[in-house]
Amino acid sequence: MSKTTLLITVAFIVSIGVSVFSINTDTNYQSLKKELKVSHVLHNTDRKLPIFSLIDHNESPYNNARLKDKWTLVTFIYTHCPDVCPTILMDMVSLKTILKDSSLQTTPEFVAITFDPKRDTPKVLKTYMTYFDKDFMGVSGDQGQIDRLIKPFGTYYERSIEIDGKTVLIPNGQVMPDGVNSYSINHTAWLYLLSPDGQIFAGFPAPHKPREMAKDIKLIIDNY
Amino acid sequence: MFNKIKTTILALIAITSFNSASAMEHNHSMSHQPTGVVIHDPWVRSAPPNAPMLGLFMQISNNTNATVKLLSAYAKGYQRVELHRTTNQDGLMKMTKQEFMPINANGGLSLKPGSWHIMLIGPNTVPKEGEVVMITLKFDNGTTQMVHAVVRKGKIMIDHNHHAH
């Protein structure tokens, strides 16, 4: 083997090694991000979910452990929502159907956590969520815990009430005036994909496109 | 080829005439005072049996030379019926109660999910898919119209890209 051939061979082997190394160390998922069409990679090892303990619509604890070792698709809703939330849930129905028909090995679990646990008890959520899909899971619980949980998602909501014909906004975390039982909620409408380490991996802003979302979810799971 | 185009055109004419005919008939039979304001495709989005609110949608055409306002809506069996509009403000979905809905002269207004809609609040019983909700619309030109809104899903379903409605 001539010196030149040897050099070329060494250079070739080194370049393969470098490229394999760079794929394996693409910890920020730079190459994956370029391929995604409708999702934002939110993976951030410095921004973890708080320890939380809520309650699912079967009255079982819903906590960090429930997010482990599986993919979960999470959104936030309230059942007094006539327009935006039913649209999100119908999009989730479409997405689940597409994912089931695709070659994915596992379908994520679909979960909706309420902004409004006072009115959305586990019983209310069970009837509401299973109407859309028998396997969809509703989650209720302590308002303070829900308010803390939504922060790392970047989710925001505010209650909108009418006082003397004027709209007054009550940001999340603030106490409602006494005796007010009628309110609507302005809120962000993202869907989130949580990875098997129980952390947020990606987010999907509204309006949702289930077909494109399904393609992105497959890419994410295949490249995780 | 020519035959195919001809058939398509004929089919389109047939569909259009059928639509106008049914719209006219609808307008005359449903309203005692024909107004030039025509309601197309009124529908209620099907919802869980415990849904506290329902969304009602339709296309409103105004074939007159003056802007008409939809002032209110009424349906029997609901605590309240309100006019609302959803807007997306930098990702925050806001729902705001409206005093009226403007239907532009020689134009129209599309009531659809994520936009203008009529909110049926506090149903005595949530209507099932396929059932009909009768709703009375009151306009600022002094006329009222009663329309029959069918309850249906109203989202694109995943049956090979065909629409469910």
HADDOCK unambig.tbl for C-alpha pairs under 7 A between the chains (distance, minus, plus):
assign (segid A and resid 79 and name CA) (segid B and resid 51 and name CA) 6.71 0.50 0.50
assign (segid A and resid 80 and name CA) (segid B and resid 52 and name CA) 5.62 0.50 0.50
assign (segid A and resid 80 and name CA) (segid B and resid 53 and name CA) 5.92 0.50 0.50
assign (segid A and resid 81 and name CA) (segid B and resid 53 and name CA) 6.81 0.50 0.50
assign (segid A and resid 82 and name CA) (segid B and resid 53 and name CA) 5.18 0.50 0.50
assign (segid A and resid 82 and name CA) (segid B and resid 54 and name CA) 5.25 0.50 0.50
assign (segid A and resid 82 and name CA) (segid B and resid 55 and name CA) 5.44 0.50 0.50
assign (segid A and resid 82 and name CA) (segid B and resid 119 and name CA) 6.96 0.50 0.50
assign (segid A and resid 83 and name CA) (segid B and resid 55 and name CA) 6.16 0.50 0.50
assign (segid A and resid 83 and name CA) (segid B and resid 113 and name CA) 5.94 0.50 0.50
assign (segid A and resid 83 and name CA) (segid B and resid 114 and name CA) 6.30 0.50 0.50
assign (segid A and resid 84 and name CA) (segid B and resid 114 and name CA) 6.21 0.50 0.50
assign (segid A and resid 94 and name CA) (segid B and resid 157 and name CA) 6.41 0.50 0.50
assign (segid A and resid 94 and name CA) (segid B and resid 158 and name CA) 6.22 0.50 0.50
assign (segid A and resid 127 and name CA) (segid B and resid 48 and name CA) 6.98 0.50 0.50
assign (segid A and resid 127 and name CA) (segid B and resid 50 and name CA) 6.81 0.50 0.50
assign (segid A and resid 128 and name CA) (segid B and resid 48 and name CA) 5.23 0.50 0.50
assign (segid A and resid 128 and name CA) (segid B and resid 50 and name CA) 6.48 0.50 0.50
assign (segid A and resid 128 and name CA) (segid B and resid 51 and name CA) 6.96 0.50 0.50
assign (segid A and resid 131 and name CA) (segid B and resid 48 and name CA) 5.37 0.50 0.50
assign (segid A and resid 186 and name CA) (segid B and resid 92 and name CA) 6.55 0.50 0.50
assign (segid A and resid 186 and name CA) (segid B and resid 93 and name CA) 5.54 0.50 0.50
assign (segid A and resid 186 and name CA) (segid B and resid 94 and name CA) 4.70 0.50 0.50
assign (segid A and resid 186 and name CA) (segid B and resid 95 and name CA) 6.55 0.50 0.50
assign (segid A and resid 187 and name CA) (segid B and resid 92 and name CA) 5.23 0.50 0.50
assign (segid A and resid 187 and name CA) (segid B and resid 93 and name CA) 5.30 0.50 0.50
assign (segid A and resid 187 and name CA) (segid B and resid 94 and name CA) 6.89 0.50 0.50
assign (segid A and resid 188 and name CA) (segid B and resid 91 and name CA) 5.60 0.50 0.50
assign (segid A and resid 188 and name CA) (segid B and resid 92 and name CA) 4.50 0.50 0.50
assign (segid A and resid 188 and name CA) (segid B and resid 93 and name CA) 5.74 0.50 0.50
assign (segid A and resid 189 and name CA) (segid B and resid 93 and name CA) 6.92 0.50 0.50
